[in-house]
Amino acid sequence: MSQPRGSLKHVLDLLDSGRFAQTMSILLGKDGVQLTEKDAWRPQGNVDPEEWTVRRFCAEHCTDLFDFARFDAWWVPDKYRNPQWDILSTCTIDDQPGLLLVEAKGNDQELDWNGKPLSDKASDQSRENHRIIGQCIDEASAALNKHIPGFAISRDRHYQLSNRIATAWKLAQCGLPVALLYLGFSGDEGIRAGDTRHPIIDHDHWQRLMGSYLHGLVPQHFPGMILSEKGGGSIRLIIKTLPIIQISPPAKEGSCAS
């Protein structure tokens, strides 16, 4: 079995460090987000590296914190392919129980600019799921534009970013305080691949990369804002970096690195 590289390795290293809650609290404390060892998170490191969907995580850890039934009825069921998250964790947000959603990246090429694909040979069910997902993201975009104009998230471009923001909004609409963290792991010189893949250098470099990535899809001033919904829910987008714990191992010949 090949060793993990890129953001996958750095996520697992962080979770295995024994300091995940402490590290997140230091990193996000000024943004109103705190974690303790009593919080629950997935994955749990190399011992349990499986990434979970938000629906699965909330069904186990958050059902009493918000209108889970309303959220559960949104998007397509988990029996079909659903977005999985690098890290999901319960937390405290502005002194209220909340949810931390983490999308982690270890180099510039891990940012996914593509839309959601649909094969010409897709089944009727796949086409229906594709339609529902587009409808959900459009609903989120329209609602977010009522807060501040400039959202243009879409199923058909920047799908990964769009589904992350749409999910965070829906959770907030259903009454849950949510922090969406785009976490850049800096300093992984082991990930370089010719001229096509470059490590995240530092916080400023990650901010520039994310600024370009977000351009045209979310308002420029959205990161760092708090958008509040009725019922106590809220959404905030946070962009931060952490130094890696260990560089990625060399890629095996013929393999495609993360």
Secondary structure, 3 states (H helix, E strand, C coil): CCCCCHHHHHHHHHHHCCCHHHHHHHHHHHHCEECCCCCCEECCCCCCCCCCCHHHHHHHHCCCCCCHHHHHCCCCCCCCCCCCCCEEEEEEECCEEEEEEEEEECEHHHCCCCCCCCCCCCCHHHHHHHHHHHHHHHHHHHHHHHHCCCCCCECCECHHHHHHHHHHHHHHHCCCEEEEEEEEEECCHHHCECCCECEECCHHHHHHHHHHHHCCCCCCCCCCCCEECHHHCEEEEEEEEEECCCCCCCCCCCCCCC
